[in-house]
Amino acid sequence: MKKVMRIGAVTTLVMIAVLLAIYILLGLYYMGGFPCFTWINGVYATGKSVSAVNSELIRNDNYDGVAILDKSGARLFVSSQDVDMTIDYTDSLNGIFYGRNPLLWGVYVFENMTREYKPNIYINSQKLNDILSDWEIFVNLDDFECSIERTAEGYELKNAYITVPSLEKVDALIYSSMMNRESVVDLSSHDECYREVDLRSSERQKIALFSRIDIIQNVNINYEVGEGIVTLDRNKAASFIITEAEIESALSETVNPKVPGQGLFIIGDREENELDPEKISSLQGIAMDADGFPIVSEKKMYAFFENIADTYDTAWMMDRYRQGLINTVIINDNSKGDGSIYDIDAEFSYLRDVYTGAEKPVSARTFTLSETAVSYNAHENIGSTYIEIDMGNQVLHYYVDGEINMEFPIVTGNIGRSRGTPTGIYPIYNKRYHTYLRGADYVSYVNYWLGVNKGIGIHDATWRNKFGEDIYKTDGSHGCINTPLEKMETLYNIVEVGTPAVLYY
């Protein structure tokens, strides 16, 4: 029994000795390479030399370069070859290689030998700087000029203050990115790479002119007109400013009471009625005086308000009424044929005072009605069956239950001789057939007559061979509504007494 135990002990010692010998031999074997179970950056390094592992790591490091994106949309690719980029892991590998005892490889089995090590990277910084310097985003600031440009939003100042990339900052960022082997760099995510530049003093005149233009076009007013809103915005206000192309025409303007605003101009905070050609110049296509103030045309201002009045007139209201959108119809109680339902002069005077500093601008304003404007409740006074006489366009419309039944040209009172047809809403008060119309200087036979207001009526006028257009201004009637015979016959036969007649200019 003792003999068996001795044999077992000897066998164990022999096995230990053999294993120890194998262990030592393996340790001696790994003295020329990395220890067993060593992985470096994904490369199996066991038994390999520093040089061999370095070469393999470099082959696996497929870094082509970096794509750079500028916020302007410009792109640039810097390849690793362009900047003589080299990658070497020797220092990191030597630290591993010489920092471990090959005879302790058995200990390392129980350690995590998978490591990520950074290489030594070399980049030719001068070549990188040269490549970046040639990129189009880096331009000479002397090539920049600010400009005043007319847009759909009014006048805008372009490039007064510009943001440009800094070559120094971009160079440092790209150098660092390549050292970290980044493949894409978006400069728009790096505000530090840009700087704001105020252009040189030679551009100050443009900037000063624009600041004065901006005062004019920033008078933003919302006008409440006929249950709608019309805005005097930057674009509309900018149209008041005289351009270089309009200087000659402006210089020829003379004050004319019949043409509101003509020959009158606002310059700075003053009103001028005579432009001195010796003191008028232009910059960026904009007319200005000797002090650099833009010139505002009062004639253009007045035309702006006339356009509003012409657009949102009684005809517009009648159309909106038929659509069921409004119930108030406004008519100017004026037979002269030249009146508006709005007080254009009041609105013009207010804006002129705003521009000259006599009034403070407001954000909202109700468009002023004329003193002679009369508001009607359309449902009560017009209804759905009525005659509509648009004297501004010289057309008669007849609506039945809200639908157009007849439409034809007419001739109304001669406004050139102060015989304009009266405006308003009147019910047809009588119908006469084959009758004579008598006045102080005339007797006229008509076949059909619809009485509208006192001695004013709708009737045929067989002595006329033309209707519509502007005949009423110089060759109109004594006040009645002249119509073609065949149209009047039809109208007479279908219109009932009491039918409202809406008359307006």
GUBA-386470 format. One record per residue (C-alpha): x, z, y negated. Coordinates in nm, 4 decimals, padded with zeros to 6 digits. Layout:
<rs>
R         px         pz         py
R          X          Z          Y
...
</rs>
This chain:
<rs>
R         px         pz         py
R    00.0000    00.0000    00.0000
R    00.2831    00.0873   -00.2361
R    00.4572   -00.2312   -00.1376
R    00.1516   -00.4375   -00.2366
R    00.1367   -00.2637   -00.5732
R    00.5009   -00.3378   -00.6394
R    00.4460   -00.7035   -00.5567
R    00.1471   -00.7183   -00.7957
R    00.3439   -00.5563   -01.0749
R    00.6305   -00.7965   -01.0280
R    00.3895   -01.0907   -01.0307
R    00.2343   -00.9692   -01.3548
R    00.5735   -00.9292   -01.5165
R    00.6711   -01.2743   -01.4087
R    00.3550   -01.4222   -01.5502
R    00.4074   -01.2389   -01.8774
R    00.7633   -01.3600   -01.8896
R    00.6519   -01.7169   -01.8225
R    00.3809   -01.7017   -02.0896
R    00.6268   -01.5464   -02.3322
R    00.8744   -01.8173   -02.2595
R    00.6064   -02.0830   -02.3127
R    00.5014   -01.9150   -02.6353
R    00.8610   -01.9024   -02.7605
R    00.9206   -02.2630   -02.6557
R    00.6063   -02.3743   -02.8439
R    00.7201   -02.1771   -03.1475
R    01.0611   -02.3444   -03.1282
R    00.8808   -02.6799   -03.0863
R    00.6781   -02.6255   -03.4022
R    00.9849   -02.5327   -03.6048
R    01.0083   -02.9002   -03.7061
R    00.6402   -02.9315   -03.7974
R    00.3306   -02.7446   -03.8974
R    00.2059   -02.4658   -03.6693
R   -00.0604   -02.5156   -03.4131
R   -00.4213   -02.5523   -03.5269
R   -00.3321   -02.6509   -03.8856
R   -00.5706   -02.8773   -04.0790
R   -00.4974   -02.9753   -04.4402
R   -00.7578   -03.1572   -04.6522
R   -00.9151   -03.2972   -04.3392
R   -00.5853   -03.4112   -04.1867
R   -00.4678   -03.2588   -03.8542
R   -00.1160   -03.1419   -03.9414
R   -00.0083   -02.9597   -03.6265
R    00.3474   -03.0558   -03.5328
R    00.3777   -03.3040   -03.8180
R    00.6412   -03.2922   -04.0869
R    00.5719   -03.2415   -04.4552
R    00.6584   -03.6043   -04.5243
R    00.4258   -03.7346   -04.2529
R    00.1320   -03.5203   -04.3649
R    00.1965   -03.6102   -04.7303
R    00.1875   -03.9820   -04.6489
R   -00.1359   -03.9437   -04.4562
R   -00.2994   -03.7415   -04.7301
R   -00.2020   -04.0020   -04.9915
R   -00.3456   -04.2802   -04.7746
R   -00.6714   -04.0887   -04.7444
R   -00.6922   -04.0255   -05.1182
R   -00.8693   -04.3479   -05.2201
R   -00.9009   -04.2941   -05.5963
R   -00.9424   -04.6223   -05.7820
R   -00.9976   -04.4909   -06.1336
R   -01.2693   -04.3824   -06.3745
R   -01.5665   -04.5654   -06.5304
R   -01.6323   -04.4465   -06.8872
R   -01.9746   -04.4813   -07.0530
R   -02.0175   -04.4568   -07.4295
R   -02.3470   -04.3544   -07.5933
R   -02.3599   -04.7002   -07.7533
R   -02.3858   -04.8550   -07.4076
R   -02.0255   -04.9796   -07.3988
R   -01.8393   -04.9384   -07.0688
R   -01.4720   -04.9238   -06.9767
R   -01.2977   -04.8890   -06.6405
R   -00.9498   -04.7387   -06.6281
R   -00.7863   -04.7988   -06.2920
R   -00.5329   -04.5610   -06.1448
R   -00.2808   -04.8465   -06.1247
R   -00.3165   -04.9242   -06.4981
R   -00.1876   -04.5774   -06.5862
R    00.0819   -04.5578   -06.3105
R   -00.1099   -04.2781   -06.1436
R    00.0728   -04.1161   -05.8531
R   -00.0429   -03.8443   -05.6146
R    00.1931   -03.6195   -05.4172
R    00.1138   -03.3177   -05.1959
R    00.4754   -03.2252   -05.1223
R    00.4805   -02.9024   -05.3245
R    00.1577   -02.7728   -05.1697
R    00.2718   -02.8748   -04.8203
R    00.6106   -02.7097   -04.8622
R    00.4374   -02.3903   -04.9640
R    00.2482   -02.3942   -04.6366
R    00.5368   -02.5169   -04.4242
R    00.7981   -02.2686   -04.5404
R    00.5559   -01.9833   -04.5898
R    00.4808   -01.9479   -04.2155
R    00.6952   -01.8327   -03.9224
R    00.6611   -02.0833   -03.6375
R    00.7125   -01.8032   -03.3843
R    00.3962   -01.6387   -03.5158
R    00.1812   -01.9372   -03.4347
R   -00.0271   -01.7230   -03.2023
R   -00.1294   -01.5058   -03.4921
R   -00.2378   -01.8122   -03.6878
R   -00.4819   -01.9073   -03.4133
R   -00.7047   -01.6281   -03.5386
R   -00.6787   -01.7423   -03.9017
R   -00.8702   -02.0188   -04.0709
R   -00.6016   -02.2847   -04.0998
R   -00.8400   -02.5404   -04.2542
R   -00.7411   -02.5571   -04.6218
R   -00.8003   -02.7764   -04.9288
R   -00.4881   -02.8185   -05.1367
R   -00.4486   -02.9983   -05.4677
R   -00.1732   -03.2514   -05.5113
R    00.0637   -03.2973   -05.7978
R   -00.0722   -03.5880   -06.0055
R    00.1192   -03.7936   -06.2558
R   -00.0492   -04.0149   -06.5179
R    00.1327   -04.2211   -06.7777
R   -00.0409   -04.0732   -07.0813
R    00.0956   -04.3386   -07.3174
R   -00.0505   -04.6201   -07.1093
R   -00.3842   -04.4370   -07.0936
R   -00.3829   -04.3952   -07.4712
R   -00.3006   -04.7641   -07.5220
R   -00.5898   -04.8721   -07.2959
R   -00.8385   -04.6461   -07.4737
R   -00.7147   -04.7512   -07.8182
R   -00.8071   -05.1122   -07.7415
R   -01.1656   -05.0206   -07.6444
R   -01.4169   -05.1630   -07.8932
R   -01.5824   -04.8258   -07.9582
R   -01.2743   -04.7197   -08.1520
R   -01.2954   -04.9222   -08.4728
R   -01.1426   -04.9092   -08.8150
R   -01.3741   -04.7163   -09.0473
R   -01.2912   -04.9666   -09.3212
R   -01.4949   -05.2172   -09.1216
R   -01.8089   -05.0098   -09.1732
R   -02.0437   -05.0555   -09.4666
R   -02.3686   -04.8793   -09.5281
R   -02.6648   -05.0999   -09.6156
R   -03.0207   -05.0731   -09.7446
R   -03.2494   -05.2684   -09.5148
R   -03.6196   -05.3497   -09.5341
R   -03.7999   -05.2588   -09.2130
R   -04.1566   -05.2100   -09.0962
R   -04.1115   -04.8456   -09.2000
R   -04.0055   -04.9265   -09.5545
R   -03.6473   -04.9264   -09.6774
R   -03.3909   -04.7554   -09.4569
R   -03.0295   -04.6630   -09.5196
R   -02.8077   -04.7810   -09.2376
R   -02.4629   -04.6355   -09.1604
R   -02.4400   -04.4009   -09.4579
R   -02.3266   -04.1319   -09.2203
R   -02.2050   -04.2546   -08.8868
R   -02.1031   -04.0823   -08.5669
R   -01.7881   -04.2249   -08.4159
R   -01.5921   -04.1328   -08.1049
R   -01.2656   -03.9458   -08.1507
R   -00.9778   -04.1174   -07.9711
R   -00.7896   -03.7908   -07.9414
R   -01.0854   -03.6101   -07.7814
R   -01.1765   -03.8971   -07.5507
R   -00.8150   -03.9393   -07.4432
R   -00.7889   -03.5705   -07.3494
R   -01.1213   -03.5823   -07.1610
R   -01.0334   -03.8937   -06.9614
R   -00.6851   -03.7615   -06.8825
R   -00.8400   -03.4415   -06.7455
R   -01.1073   -03.6382   -06.5576
R   -00.8489   -03.8582   -06.3883
R   -00.6430   -03.5541   -06.2989
R   -00.9573   -03.4243   -06.1267
R   -01.0195   -03.7721   -05.9823
R   -01.3665   -03.8094   -06.1309
R   -01.5132   -04.1552   -06.0843
R   -01.7617   -04.1599   -06.3796
R   -01.7524   -03.9975   -06.7233
R   -02.0540   -04.0251   -06.9564
R   -01.9336   -03.9547   -07.3090
R   -02.2887   -03.8936   -07.4300
R   -02.2745   -03.5649   -07.2403
R   -01.9662   -03.4595   -07.4368
R   -02.0606   -03.4022   -07.8011
R   -01.7095   -03.2809   -07.8692
R   -01.5886   -03.6389   -07.8272
R   -01.7773   -03.7543   -08.1391
R   -01.7504   -03.6775   -08.5061
R   -01.9691   -03.7567   -08.8057
R   -01.8011   -03.9596   -09.0766
R   -01.9111   -03.9846   -09.4381
R   -01.8250   -04.3336   -09.5579
R   -01.5869   -04.3869   -09.8443
R   -01.6855   -04.3467   -10.2081
R   -01.7287   -04.7222   -10.2641
R   -02.0619   -04.6906   -10.0831
R   -02.1923   -04.4177   -10.3133
R   -02.3836   -04.6621   -10.5341
R   -02.5906   -04.7785   -10.2376
R   -02.6570   -04.4222   -10.1301
R   -02.7673   -04.3269   -10.4831
R   -02.9985   -04.6292   -10.5046
R   -03.1534   -04.5483   -10.1699
R   -03.2184   -04.1855   -10.2677
R   -03.4192   -04.3152   -10.5642
R   -03.6041   -04.5650   -10.3470
R   -03.6862   -04.2870   -10.1047
R   -03.8576   -04.0874   -10.3792
R   -04.0886   -04.3842   -10.4376
R   -04.1681   -04.4556   -10.0751
R   -04.2089   -04.0924   -09.9731
R   -04.5242   -04.0486   -10.1823
R   -04.7437   -04.0361   -09.8756
R   -05.1163   -04.0187   -09.9565
R   -05.4090   -04.0453   -09.7153
R   -05.7070   -04.1937   -09.9004
R   -06.0532   -04.1203   -09.7631
R   -06.2413   -04.4457   -09.8120
R   -06.5917   -04.5081   -09.6837
R   -06.5563   -04.2597   -09.3967
R   -06.2218   -04.4167   -09.3069
R   -05.8602   -04.3332   -09.3913
R   -05.6141   -04.5624   -09.5686
R   -05.2576   -04.4379   -09.5978
R   -05.0117   -04.5175   -09.8702
R   -04.7134   -04.4997   -09.6373
R   -04.3456   -04.5796   -09.6817
R   -04.3913   -04.9466   -09.6014
R   -04.6734   -05.0000   -09.8524
R   -04.4953   -04.8025   -10.1236
R   -04.1762   -04.9990   -10.0614
R   -04.3672   -05.3192   -10.1368
R   -04.4141   -05.1997   -10.4986
R   -04.0387   -05.2290   -10.5587
R   -03.9222   -05.5556   -10.7111
R   -03.6718   -05.7455   -10.5014
R   -03.3876   -05.9624   -10.6196
R   -03.5957   -06.2728   -10.5401
R   -03.8746   -06.1451   -10.7682
R   -03.6617   -06.0662   -11.0746
R   -03.7222   -06.3979   -11.2497
R   -04.0969   -06.3712   -11.2032
R   -04.0986   -06.0103   -11.3247
R   -03.9012   -06.1016   -11.6364
R   -04.1634   -06.3613   -11.7246
R   -04.4541   -06.1164   -11.7026
R   -04.6317   -06.0248   -12.0234
R   -04.8906   -05.7542   -12.0742
R   -05.2422   -05.8891   -12.0198
R   -05.5425   -05.6518   -12.0359
R   -05.7332   -05.8898   -11.8063
R   -05.4690   -05.8515   -11.5364
R   -05.4169   -05.4771   -11.4816
R   -05.0546   -05.3770   -11.4388
R   -04.9131   -05.7145   -11.5380
R   -04.6014   -05.6844   -11.7502
R   -04.5774   -05.3091   -11.6857
R   -04.3045   -05.1440   -11.4794
R   -04.1978   -04.7957   -11.3768
R   -03.8249   -04.7263   -11.3928
R   -03.7184   -04.3741   -11.3069
R   -03.9746   -04.1472   -11.4748
R   -04.0722   -04.3850   -11.7540
R   -04.3047   -04.6798   -11.7996
R   -04.1632   -04.9988   -11.9458
R   -04.3531   -05.3031   -12.0693
R   -04.0580   -05.5274   -12.1282
R   -03.7611   -05.5928   -11.9033
R   -03.4308   -05.6745   -12.0654
R   -03.2605   -05.9415   -11.8519
R   -02.9216   -05.8180   -11.9743
R   -02.9876   -05.4789   -11.8138
R   -03.1348   -05.5968   -11.4849
R   -02.9152   -05.6489   -11.1815
R   -02.9531   -05.6197   -10.8071
R   -02.7925   -05.4391   -10.5178
R   -02.8697   -05.5007   -10.1532
R   -03.1470   -05.7397   -10.2580
R   -03.3228   -05.4779   -10.4740
R   -03.3740   -05.5104   -10.8490
R   -03.2452   -05.2188   -11.0554
R   -03.1765   -05.1284   -11.4157
R   -02.8411   -05.0505   -11.5734
R   -02.8656   -04.6873   -11.4582
R   -02.9211   -04.7841   -11.0960
R   -03.2958   -04.7115   -11.0783
R   -03.5199   -04.9417   -10.8737
R   -03.7987   -05.1172   -11.0630
R   -04.1593   -05.0613   -10.9585
R   -04.4212   -05.3258   -11.0394
R   -04.7482   -05.1793   -11.1667
R   -04.9103   -05.5140   -11.0943
R   -04.8263   -05.4667   -10.7250
R   -04.9558   -05.1106   -10.7370
R   -05.2884   -05.2242   -10.8795
R   -05.3144   -05.4991   -10.6179
R   -05.2769   -05.2332   -10.3469
R   -05.5875   -05.0523   -10.4724
R   -05.7770   -05.3780   -10.5241
R   -05.7099   -05.4652   -10.1608
R   -05.8517   -05.1309   -10.0483
R   -06.1622   -05.1810   -10.2628
R   -06.2096   -05.5374   -10.1375
R   -06.1675   -05.4315   -09.7761
R   -06.3915   -05.1250   -09.7734
R   -06.6679   -05.2725   -09.9861
R   -07.0444   -05.2859   -09.9382
R   -07.0150   -05.5741   -09.6903
R   -06.7827   -05.3581   -09.4774
R   -07.0281   -05.0697   -09.4943
R   -07.3196   -05.2928   -09.3931
R   -07.1233   -05.4112   -09.0931
R   -07.0379   -05.0520   -08.9966
R   -07.4038   -04.9579   -09.0393
R   -07.5090   -05.2324   -08.7983
R   -07.2559   -05.0970   -08.5481
R   -07.4148   -04.7551   -08.5741
R   -07.0971   -04.6001   -08.7147
R   -07.2232   -04.4902   -09.0576
R   -07.5531   -04.4297   -09.2341
R   -07.4426   -04.4363   -09.5970
R   -07.4227   -04.7680   -09.7800
R   -07.2837   -04.7739   -10.1342
R   -07.3773   -05.0474   -10.3826
R   -07.2490   -05.0908   -10.7364
R   -07.5395   -05.0979   -10.9800
R   -07.3841   -05.3835   -11.1738
R   -07.5170   -05.7333   -11.2342
R   -07.1953   -05.8631   -11.3889
R   -07.0593   -05.9702   -11.0527
R   -06.7136   -05.8269   -11.1129
R   -06.7668   -05.4617   -11.0359
R   -06.6324   -05.2641   -10.7421
R   -06.7957   -04.9638   -10.5837
R   -06.4667   -04.7821   -10.6450
R   -06.2909   -04.6747   -10.9615
R   -05.9689   -04.8667   -10.9043
R   -05.8399   -04.7778   -11.2504
R   -05.8645   -04.4062   -11.1783
R   -05.6658   -04.4341   -10.8568
R   -05.4090   -04.6594   -11.0208
R   -05.3655   -04.4185   -11.3139
R   -05.3177   -04.1243   -11.0799
R   -05.0434   -04.2961   -10.8784
R   -04.8721   -04.4150   -11.1953
R   -04.8693   -04.0554   -11.3191
R   -04.7226   -03.9424   -10.9852
R   -04.4375   -04.1903   -11.0155
R   -04.3652   -04.0945   -11.3758
R   -04.3810   -03.7226   -11.2979
R   -04.6993   -03.6459   -11.4915
R   -04.8872   -03.5598   -11.1701
R   -04.7832   -03.3961   -10.8454
R   -04.8500   -03.5989   -10.5311
R   -05.1094   -03.4747   -10.2846
R   -05.1249   -03.5530   -09.9140
R   -05.4972   -03.6413   -09.9118
R   -05.7313   -03.7827   -10.1722
R   -06.0871   -03.9165   -10.1755
R   -06.0936   -04.2692   -10.3138
R   -06.2803   -04.2395   -10.6439
R   -06.6220   -04.4068   -10.6630
R   -06.7274   -04.6079   -10.9661
R   -06.9604   -04.4362   -11.2111
R   -07.2148   -04.7085   -11.1369
R   -07.1908   -04.6751   -10.7579
R   -07.5149   -04.5735   -10.5864
R   -07.5276   -04.4294   -10.2351
R   -07.8195   -04.5141   -10.0078
R   -07.9433   -04.3654   -09.6853
R   -07.9410   -04.6845   -09.4804
R   -08.1875   -04.5700   -09.2138
R   -08.4451   -04.4804   -09.4779
R   -08.3865   -04.7627   -09.7260
R   -08.2804   -05.0551   -09.5063
R   -08.3902   -05.0033   -09.1475
R   -08.3241   -05.2727   -08.8888
R   -08.5146   -05.5706   -09.0343
R   -08.3953   -05.6763   -09.3790
R   -08.2546   -05.9488   -09.5995
R   -07.8884   -05.9066   -09.6924
R   -07.7670   -06.1014   -09.9944
R   -07.3870   -06.0972   -10.0190
R   -07.3376   -06.2361   -10.3680
R   -06.9620   -06.2066   -10.3568
R   -06.9591   -06.4609   -10.0744
R   -07.2835   -06.6329   -10.1816
R   -07.4493   -06.5984   -09.8414
R   -07.7967   -06.4785   -09.7398
R   -07.8395   -06.3102   -09.4009
R   -08.1710   -06.2196   -09.2442
R   -08.1665   -05.9543   -08.9708
R   -08.4536   -05.8774   -08.7360
R   -08.4284   -05.5595   -08.5317
R   -08.0561   -05.5440   -08.6070
R   -07.9850   -05.8993   -08.4870
R   -07.8951   -06.1915   -08.7114
R   -08.1863   -06.4346   -08.7430
R   -08.0849   -06.6608   -09.0319
R   -07.7715   -06.7225   -09.2362
R   -07.7234   -06.9799   -09.5111
R   -07.5456   -07.0359   -09.8480
R   -07.7126   -06.9529   -10.1803
R   -07.6531   -06.9637   -10.5539
R   -07.7207   -06.6469   -10.7540
R   -07.7238   -06.5611   -11.1257
R   -07.4710   -06.7179   -11.3614
R   -07.2270   -06.4382   -11.4324
R   -07.0430   -06.6621   -11.6807
R   -07.3477   -06.6346   -11.9085
R   -07.4219   -06.2686   -11.8271
R   -07.7173   -06.3640   -11.6066
R   -07.5899   -06.2038   -11.2909
R   -07.8418   -06.1120   -11.0218
R   -07.9074   -05.7354   -11.0201
R   -07.7740   -05.5318   -10.7305
R   -07.9509   -05.2685   -10.5232
R   -08.2053   -05.2362   -10.2426
R   -08.5520   -05.3683   -10.3193
R   -08.8539   -05.4370   -10.0973
R   -09.0063   -05.7845   -10.1109
R   -09.3057   -05.7138   -10.3362
R   -09.4909   -06.0490   -10.3131
R   -09.4948   -06.4018   -10.1692
R   -09.6013   -06.7075   -10.3709
R   -09.6500   -07.0659   -10.2581
R   -09.6235   -07.3701   -10.4906
R   -09.5650   -07.1847   -10.8142
R   -09.3961   -07.2251   -11.1505
R   -09.1170   -07.0043   -11.2771
R   -09.1173   -06.9633   -11.6527
R   -08.8521   -06.8350   -11.8861
R   -08.7650   -06.8486   -12.2531
R   -08.5963   -07.1848   -12.2163
R   -08.7157   -07.3215   -11.8841
R   -09.0050   -07.3965   -11.6525
R   -08.9176   -07.4644   -11.2874
R   -09.1427   -07.5576   -10.9977
R   -09.0655   -07.3985   -10.6614
R   -09.2321   -07.4344   -10.3255
R   -09.1632   -07.0863   -10.1927
R   -09.1060   -06.7562   -10.3677
R   -09.0255   -06.4073   -10.2439
R   -09.0374   -06.1496   -10.5226
R   -08.7470   -05.9046   -10.5148
R   -08.7197   -05.7144   -10.8416
R   -08.9411   -05.7764   -11.1447
R   -08.8898   -06.1425   -11.2358
R   -08.6068   -06.1891   -10.9879
R   -08.6854   -06.3536   -10.6558
R   -08.5631   -06.5692   -10.3701
R   -08.6783   -06.9289   -10.3923
R   -08.5921   -07.2878   -10.3114
R   -08.4025   -07.4938   -10.5689
R   -08.4606   -07.8612   -10.4991
R   -08.2623   -07.9550   -10.8100
R   -07.9443   -07.8411   -10.6391
R   -07.7563   -08.0464   -10.3799
R   -07.4894   -07.7850   -10.3141
R   -07.4947   -07.4125   -10.2474
R   -07.2400   -07.1377   -10.1915
R   -06.8749   -07.1182   -10.3008
R   -06.8210   -07.0204   -10.6685
R   -07.1043   -07.2184   -10.8271
R   -07.2691   -06.8963   -10.9485
R   -06.9764   -06.8151   -11.1764
R   -07.0351   -07.1087   -11.4116
R   -07.3523   -07.2890   -11.2970
R   -07.5589   -07.0138   -11.1479
R   -07.9286   -06.9389   -11.1902
R   -08.1058   -06.7337   -11.4535
R   -08.0858   -06.4420   -11.2086
R   -08.2849   -06.5556   -10.9071
R   -08.1467   -06.6359   -10.5633
R   -08.1498   -07.0155   -10.5167
R   -08.1759   -07.1431   -10.1585
R   -08.1954   -07.4793   -09.9768
R   -08.5594   -07.5917   -09.9340
R   -08.5657   -07.6158   -09.5548
R   -08.4036   -07.2721   -09.5142
R   -08.6401   -07.1177   -09.7672
R   -08.9444   -07.2593   -09.5907
R   -08.8397   -07.0909   -09.2644
R   -08.7541   -06.7626   -09.4340
R   -09.0828   -06.7588   -09.6286
R   -09.2853   -06.8015   -09.3137
R   -09.1260   -06.5135   -09.1209
R   -09.0523   -06.2510   -09.3879
R   -09.3211   -05.9942   -09.4593
R   -09.3955   -05.8201   -09.7871
R   -09.2170   -05.4840   -09.7890
R   -08.9062   -05.6146   -09.6108
R   -08.5989   -05.4603   -09.7797
R   -08.3601   -05.6935   -09.9602
R   -08.0035   -05.5613   -09.9994
R   -07.8224   -05.7261   -10.2900
R   -07.4561   -05.6614   -10.3693
R   -07.1345   -05.8258   -10.4880
</rs>
